[in-house]
Amino acid sequence: MIHLLGVNHLVQRFKAPPGPAEGNLSFSDDQIKFKDAVERAIRELKPDLLAEEDNQECLDKAGAISILRAIHKLVGIRHEFVDPSKRERRAKGYRDYIE
């Protein structure tokens, strides 16, 4: 069974703080609600995977960190980015909305 949580990218990621991120995180109210909803879903649904429509390339470009990735590290559930990188998009023939 698949369960989806749909959110704005600005809610599922946060700007990387200067220096080490561990213990130095400051979430917005919406990000706290998202984090709480994910943690509640993990307790209730016991998923095997947290899949995220994002990729490391986009996070790096935005200077951001994935909230789901941080949660996955805390609870030990596998995490995967499922949005292809620019290189993967070109290889598959995806057209960018900017083109």
C-alpha positions, 0 to 999 in steps of 0.5 A: 500500500502507498500513502502520500503526503503532499506539501510545498517544497519549502515545507519539506526542506529547510535552509542549511544552517552555517556549520554542522546542522545536527542540533542546530535546526530551526523549523517554521510552523509549517515545517513543524506540522509536516515533521509531526505529520510524518512522525505520526504516519510512521508510528501508525503506518510503519512504512518500509520507505520514505520516498521524496519528490526531490533530489540532492542536486536541487537541495544543494542548489538551494542550500537546503536540507531534507526534513524527511532525510533527517527523520529517516536517520532518526528512525532508521527507515530507508529514504530515497529521493525519487525526483531525477537529477538534471543528468537523469532527466536529459538521459530520459528525454524529459523536457524542462518547463524552462526550455 
